């Protein structure tokens, strides 16, 4: 499988060069390789686009996708190497420092918080990040509650059972007819079952 995507990458690069498509085919290949869990080829393809400089057609998308792919690669490996997690943590921090905490970076914020809490053992930093993100997402209740759901999971991981339950209840109350509200209700019911309520 890896060999197939590697060969396809060579082809995609040559099509891009020949047709002046500025990395469009290479970016498409990176996406397909990532979907099929060939993260090495996806990373190589995205680095190729990024290496073309800021004027490259898919430069910004490639930078965004590169973090996503590296995150998927890390979280799908077992056991996770702490050094890899710490290096990725630095990359996320740099990107968020450069781009800020707002709705345009919400996907990164959520991955970064997950990475901090569950992979580099910095759950309090994850809580602080999500709290800041929630404060910045006052205009989008769905986004705010998505952060809150992540916060509940981290509170639970930290052993703050009652805080987690309260957080899940708030989401359920805030979005009763939404998939997010239903997920929070389910997590809270499961939590109540485990603590014997």
C-alpha positions, 0 to 999 in steps of 0.5 A: 500500500505504501509503495502504491502511494509513493509511486502515485506521489511521484506521478502527482508531482510530475503532473503538477510540474508539467501542467503548472497545477501548483501542487493541486494533484499532490495535495489531492494525493496527500489527502487520499494517502492520509485517508488510507493511513499512509501517513508517511506519504501524506507528510512527504507530499504536504512537505513538498507543497510547503517547500514550494513557498508561500506563493504555492497554491495550496500552501496554507491548506498544506500547512493546516493538513500537515498538523492534522496528518501528524496528529492522526499518525501519532494517535494511531500508533501504539505505544505513542513515543513521548518524544514524538508527542512533545515535538508535535505539541511544539508544532501545535503551540507555534501554529496557534501562537501564529494564528490565534485562538478563534473559530478558524483554528478550532480544529487545531485547538481541539487536537492540541488540547487532546494532545496536551491532556492525553499524550504529554500529561499536561491536562491543566494546560488543556483545560486552560486552553479550552476555557480560553477557546470557550470564552472566544466562541461566544457567538457560536454555541455549537463550537463552544459546546464542542470545546465544553464536551472535550473539557468534560472528557479531560475533567473526567480523566483528571478525576474531577467526576462531579465537574465532568458530570456538571459540564456534560449536563450543561451541554445537554441543557444547552443543546437538547435536540442536537447530536452534541447534546445527545452525546453529552447526555450519553456520556453523563448517563455512562458516568452516573452508571459507573459511579453507581448513581 
